[in-house]
C-alpha cells in the first residue's frame, strides 16, 4: 500500500526529531524540542531580534519566549536591549551556547546525511526544491507552525 505524502512528511519529521534528540543526549545536556533549531539558527544569526527567531523558526512569539527562557537558564544565550529599544530583545549565544550550537549543527548534518543515504546530488537538489515549494505553499497561505 502506497503511503500518503502527509503521512510520510509527518513520519519523517518525527523520525528526524527523535534521532536528533537521542543523539543530543550524548552531549549530557537535555535540550527540549525547539532549542536545537534555535541554536542552529543563532549560529548564523547571532544578535538577532527575538521576533526574527520566531519568524525564521516558524514558532509563535510566546513559544519562543518560553524556549529562550530555558536556554537563558542553561546559560546558552543572553538577551539584551540594544540602542535604547526597550520593545525588542536581541539574542546572543554565550561561549557555552556557541560550543553547543556547533555540536548541534554537526548532529543535524550527520542525521541529514543518514536520511539521504543513496541519494545522488541531483536527487538531493530536487528534494530541496520540492520541500521549499511545500513550505512556500503552506506558509504563503498563512498556515502557522503551532497549529
N, C-alpha and C positions, 0 to 999 in steps of 0.2 A: 504494500500500500504506500502510495506516494504521500510524503508529509507536506503539510501546507507551509507556505512561506512564513506566516505569522508564528506558527509553532516552531519552525526552525530558527527564526530570529530570536524568539524568547529563550529557547533551549540553549542556543549558542551563547547568548548573553549570560545566562545563569552559569553555564559551564566555565566561561571565561572568568566571571567574578569569583566563583568558588575556587578555581585554580589559583587566582591571584591572592585571595585572602589566605588560602592554605600555604602558599609559598612565602607570604609575608610573615607567617608565624616563625619562620626560620630566623627572622631578624630580632626575635624576642621583644617585639613591640606590637601590641594588639592595635591594629588600625580598624576603624569602623568603616562600613561602606560609605563611599563618598570621599573619604580622606585620601586614598591613593590617587584618584584622578585630580584632586585639588593640588596635591604635592607635585604631581607631574606637570600640571598647568603652571604652577608658580615657578617651576624650574626655568621656564622660558619667559615668564611674565612677572618676575619678582617686582614688588612695589606697585601692584595693580590695585585699582579700586575694588572694594568688596562686591559692589553691584556688577562689575565686569566679570568677576569669577562666577557669580550666579548665572549670568547670561551665557558665558562660554562653556560652563559645565552643565547647562540645561537643568538648573535647580532653582527652586524658589528662594528669594532673598532670606526668608525666615529660616529655611533649611540650612542655608549657607551660614547664617549667624550661629546656629547651634553647632554645626560641624566645626566652624572656626574656633569657637569657644573651647571645644575639646582639644583642638590642635594647639591652642594657646596654653591650655593647662599642661600639655605634654611638652611645652617649650619648643614646639616645632616652628611656630610663627610668632610674629608680633604685629599688632595693628596700631597704626598711627594716623593722626590727623596731619595733613600737610597744608602748608600755606594758609593757615588760619581757617581752613574749611572744616567746620565742625559737623557738617552734614554727611561727609563722606569719610570712610575709613579706608586706608590703604594697607595692604597686607604684604609683609616681608617674611621671607624664610630666615630662620636663625641658622647658625652654623650647623646645629644638630639637625634642623629641618632640611638643609641643603644636602647633607650627607645621606639622610634617609630618602630624600627625593631622588637622588642618583641611584640608590639601591632599588627603589620602586620602579624607576624607568627601566633598569636592567631586567626586572621581573616582568614588566609589561612586554618588553622586547622578546624575552625568552618564551613567554606564553604565546605571543603572536607568531613567533617562528614555529612553535609546535603546532599551532592551529593551522598554519599554512603549509605544512609538510606536503610535498608532492605537487604544489602549485608552481608553475613556471612564472617568470616575471610578467608576461602578458596577462595571465590569469589573475595575478595579484593586482595589476593595474585595473583590470576590468572589474574585479570585486570592489575595489576602492571607488570607482566611478558609480557602480550600482548603489553602494551604501551611501555615498554622497547624495545621489538622486533621491533615495528614500528619505534621507534627512531633510533635504530641501522640500520635498512634497509634504512631509509631516509638519515640519517647523513653519513652513510657509502658510499653513492653514491654521496656525495658532494653537497647535497641539502642544501642551506643556508636559515637561518630563515627569512631573509629580502626579500626573493623572493616570 
